[in-house]
Amino acid sequence: MTGAPAGPPAPTAKRMLSEQVYGRLRDGILRGDFLPGQALKPQELAGTYEVSLAVVREALVRVVGDGLADRLPNRGFAVPPFSDRRWQEIAEARRTVEPVLLRMAVARGDVDWEARVRAAHHRLSRTPVTAAGEGGFYSAEWAEAHRLFHRTLLDGCGNPVLMDTFDRLWTASELMRRWAGPHSPGRDHVREHARLEETALARDADTAAAVLDRHLTLTAAALAPAPDADAVDASVRVRGSG
């Protein structure tokens, strides 16, 4: 008589600890507990989190994979520097990919997609942008509502391979977007997202793509070493009028 098939192996204590440290480290970087360019020293982190060096290193490797830290040759780990050219390259990639996905979503999205977009936008519009004790940075709750709105908006494209690309770019740009908050205090996020919903559900692909392009451009401009707002707005107007 044979027994029931064995299930997946139970997570080891080390793996569980690594998952916890990874979550705390990731949240801390996004919350601004670590400054741009600050070294992430495994020994110090092991003491802070009261775990082994092996657990910390495993968590750090995952954070590097998320694009939230760098692994420097012979120098360990560090938070990416604020003015790293990579942020602008990621923003350029998003401005290249996401408007295309939005056009596809506008063309292919069904009534269920429309309902999901409305629900995601409602949740985003009702979620406070900042939270007490988070130093003026976007709150974790708003960040998740923001991600879900953008993902839902583009998911109407119906192409999971392209959506995987969106997911990777979003994760890589998450720290950039968080850092942009304190540097663009007068930005009207509510109106920007409302325009995205309005134009997409009106099936106006050209306007929706232009609105999304401007939305992404403003985030990148907030982190440029010497942003020229007039030049950015002029560039956006030229692209949006085409």
Helices and strands as residue ranges (DSSP letters): H 13-31, E 39-40, H 42-49, H 53-65, E 70-72, E 76-78, H 85-108, H 111-125, H 140-155, H 160-180, G 181-183, H 189-201, H 205-221, H 229-240
